[in-house]
């Protein structure tokens, strides 16, 4: 259950940060970083 809460917090924080930043390049980098972190967490918890 804690895992799902952490994922939701990461997604909400990521969306909030992306909306606050106007540069497309920074948006792309942040999006890739957030996705990479979520994939890493998924593998750690479900491998």
DSSP file (Angstrom, degrees, kcal/mol; ACC not computed):
  #  RESIDUE AA STRUCTURE BP1 BP2  ACC     N-H-->O    O-->H-N    N-H-->O    O-->H-N    TCO  KAPPA ALPHA  PHI   PSI    X-CA   Y-CA   Z-CA
    1    1 A X     >        0   0    0      0, 0.0     4,-1.7     0, 0.0     5,-0.1   0.000 360.0 360.0 360.0 -40.6    0.0    0.0    0.0
    2    2 A X  H  >  +     0   0    0      1,-0.2     4,-2.4     2,-0.2     5,-0.2   0.869 360.0  59.5 -60.0 -36.1    2.9    2.4    0.8
    3    3 A X  H  > S+     0   0    0      1,-0.2     4,-2.3     2,-0.2    -1,-0.2   0.920 104.4  48.2 -58.7 -46.0    4.3    1.8   -2.7
    4    4 A X  H  > S+     0   0    0      1,-0.2     4,-2.5     2,-0.2    -1,-0.2   0.881 110.1  52.1 -65.2 -37.7    1.1    3.1   -4.4
    5    5 A X  H  X S+     0   0    0     -4,-1.7     4,-2.5     2,-0.2    -1,-0.2   0.921 110.0  49.2 -63.3 -43.6    1.1    6.2   -2.2
    6    6 A X  H  X S+     0   0    0     -4,-2.4     4,-2.4     2,-0.2    -2,-0.2   0.901 111.0  49.8 -62.6 -41.2    4.7    6.9   -3.1
    7    7 A X  H  X S+     0   0    0     -4,-2.3     4,-2.5     2,-0.2    -2,-0.2   0.928 111.1  48.8 -64.0 -44.7    3.9    6.5   -6.8
    8    8 A X  H  X S+     0   0    0     -4,-2.5     4,-2.7     1,-0.2     5,-0.2   0.913 112.0  49.1 -61.6 -42.7    0.9    8.8   -6.6
    9    9 A X  H  X S+     0   0    0     -4,-2.5     4,-2.7     1,-0.2     5,-0.2   0.906 111.0  50.3 -62.9 -41.2    3.0   11.4   -4.8
   10   10 A X  H  X S+     0   0    0     -4,-2.4     4,-2.5     2,-0.2    -2,-0.2   0.917 112.4  46.7 -63.2 -43.0    5.7   11.1   -7.4
   11   11 A X  H  X S+     0   0    0     -4,-2.5     4,-2.7     2,-0.2     5,-0.2   0.936 114.2  46.7 -65.3 -46.7    3.3   11.6  -10.2
   12   12 A X  H  X S+     0   0    0     -4,-2.7     4,-2.4     2,-0.2    -2,-0.2   0.932 115.1  46.3 -61.6 -46.2    1.5   14.5   -8.6
   13   13 A X  H  X S+     0   0    0     -4,-2.7     4,-2.6    -5,-0.2    -1,-0.2   0.908 112.9  50.8 -63.0 -41.7    4.8   16.2   -7.7
   14   14 A X  H  X S+     0   0    0     -4,-2.5     4,-2.6    -5,-0.2    -2,-0.2   0.925 111.4  46.4 -62.2 -46.4    6.1   15.6  -11.3
   15   15 A X  H  X S+     0   0    0     -4,-2.7     4,-2.4     2,-0.2    -1,-0.2   0.914 112.9  50.8 -62.9 -42.7    3.1   17.0  -12.9
   16   16 A X  H  X S+     0   0    0     -4,-2.4     4,-1.5    -5,-0.2    -2,-0.2   0.928 112.6  45.6 -61.0 -46.1    3.2   20.1  -10.6
   17   17 A X  H  X S+     0   0    0     -4,-2.6     4,-1.2     1,-0.2    -2,-0.2   0.920 112.2  50.9 -63.8 -44.4    6.9   20.7  -11.4
   18   18 A X  H  < S+     0   0    0     -4,-2.6     3,-0.4     1,-0.2    -1,-0.2   0.891 109.7  50.6 -62.1 -39.9    6.4   20.2  -15.2
   19   19 A X  H  < S+     0   0    0     -4,-2.4    -1,-0.2     1,-0.2    -2,-0.2   0.830 108.5  52.9 -67.4 -30.7    3.5   22.7  -15.2
   20   20 A X  H  < S+     0   0    0     -4,-1.5     2,-0.4    -5,-0.2    -1,-0.2   0.734 100.2  71.2 -76.1 -22.2    5.6   25.3  -13.3
   21   21 A X     <  -     0   0    0     -4,-1.2     6,-0.0    -3,-0.4     0, 0.0  -0.814  60.6-167.1-102.3 134.1    8.4   25.1  -15.8
   22   22 A X        +     0   0    0     -2,-0.4     2,-0.3     4,-0.0    -1,-0.1   0.673  55.0 101.5 -95.2 -17.7    8.0   26.6  -19.3
   23   23 A X     >  -     0   0    0      1,-0.2     4,-2.3     2,-0.0     5,-0.1  -0.526  59.7-151.4 -75.1 128.1   11.0   25.2  -21.1
   24   24 A X  H  > S+     0   0    0     -2,-0.3     4,-2.4     1,-0.2     5,-0.2   0.868  96.5  54.4 -64.0 -36.9   10.2   22.2  -23.4
   25   25 A X  H  > S+     0   0    0      2,-0.2     4,-2.4     1,-0.2    -1,-0.2   0.936 110.1  45.1 -63.9 -45.9   13.7   20.8  -22.9
   26   26 A X  H  > S+     0   0    0      1,-0.2     4,-2.8     2,-0.2     5,-0.2   0.891 111.4  54.2 -66.1 -38.1   13.4   20.8  -19.2
   27   27 A X  H  X S+     0   0    0     -4,-2.3     4,-2.6     2,-0.2    -1,-0.2   0.928 109.8  47.7 -58.7 -44.5    9.9   19.3  -19.4
   28   28 A X  H  X S+     0   0    0     -4,-2.4     4,-2.5     2,-0.2    -2,-0.2   0.929 112.6  47.7 -63.8 -45.7   11.3   16.5  -21.5
   29   29 A X  H  X S+     0   0    0     -4,-2.4     4,-2.4     1,-0.2    -2,-0.2   0.922 114.1  47.0 -62.1 -44.8   14.2   15.8  -19.1
   30   30 A X  H  X S+     0   0    0     -4,-2.8     4,-2.9     2,-0.2     5,-0.2   0.910 111.2  51.4 -64.1 -42.3   12.0   15.9  -16.1
   31   31 A X  H  X S+     0   0    0     -4,-2.6     4,-2.5    -5,-0.2     5,-0.2   0.931 111.8  46.5 -61.0 -45.3    9.4   13.6  -17.7
   32   32 A X  H  X S+     0   0    0     -4,-2.5     4,-2.6     1,-0.2    -1,-0.2   0.912 113.4  49.5 -63.1 -42.1   12.1   11.1  -18.6
   33   33 A X  H  X S+     0   0    0     -4,-2.4     4,-2.3     2,-0.2    -2,-0.2   0.918 111.8  47.8 -64.0 -43.5   13.6   11.2  -15.1
   34   34 A X  H  X S+     0   0    0     -4,-2.9     4,-2.5     2,-0.2    -2,-0.2   0.924 113.2  47.9 -64.1 -44.4   10.2   10.7  -13.5
   35   35 A X  H  X S+     0   0    0     -4,-2.5     4,-2.7    -5,-0.2     5,-0.2   0.914 111.1  51.5 -61.9 -42.4    9.4    7.8  -15.7
   36   36 A X  H  X S+     0   0    0     -4,-2.6     4,-2.4     1,-0.2    -2,-0.2   0.906 110.5  48.5 -61.8 -41.6   12.8    6.2  -15.1
   37   37 A X  H  X S+     0   0    0     -4,-2.3     4,-2.7     2,-0.2    -1,-0.2   0.924 112.2  48.4 -64.6 -44.2   12.4    6.5  -11.3
   38   38 A X  H  X S+     0   0    0     -4,-2.5     4,-2.4     2,-0.2    -2,-0.2   0.903 111.9  49.0 -64.3 -40.8    8.9    5.0  -11.5
   39   39 A X  H  X S+     0   0    0     -4,-2.7     4,-2.4     2,-0.2    -1,-0.2   0.917 111.4  50.6 -63.7 -42.2   10.2    2.1  -13.6
   40   40 A X  H  X S+     0   0    0     -4,-2.4     4,-2.3     1,-0.2    -2,-0.2   0.940 111.7  47.0 -59.9 -47.9   13.0    1.6  -11.2
   41   41 A X  H  X S+     0   0    0     -4,-2.7     4,-2.5     1,-0.2     5,-0.2   0.897 110.1  54.0 -61.1 -40.0   10.6    1.5   -8.2
   42   42 A X  H  X S+     0   0    0     -4,-2.4     4,-2.2     1,-0.2    -1,-0.2   0.929 110.7  45.4 -60.6 -45.8    8.4   -0.9  -10.1
   43   43 A X  H  X S+     0   0    0     -4,-2.4     4,-1.1     1,-0.2    -1,-0.2   0.878 112.6  51.6 -65.4 -37.7   11.2   -3.3  -10.7
   44   44 A X  H  < S+     0   0    0     -4,-2.3    -2,-0.2    -5,-0.2    -1,-0.2   0.919 117.6  37.3 -65.7 -42.6   12.4   -3.1   -7.1
   45   45 A X  H  < S+     0   0    0     -4,-2.5    -2,-0.2     1,-0.2    -1,-0.2   0.794 127.2  32.8 -81.3 -28.2    9.0   -3.8   -5.7
   46   46 A X  H  <        0   0    0     -4,-2.2    -2,-0.2    -5,-0.2    -1,-0.2   0.292 360.0 360.0-116.1   9.4    7.8   -6.4   -8.2
   47   47 A X     <        0   0    0     -4,-1.1    -1,-0.1    -3,-0.1    -3,-0.1   0.486 360.0 360.0 -88.2 360.0   10.9   -8.3   -9.3
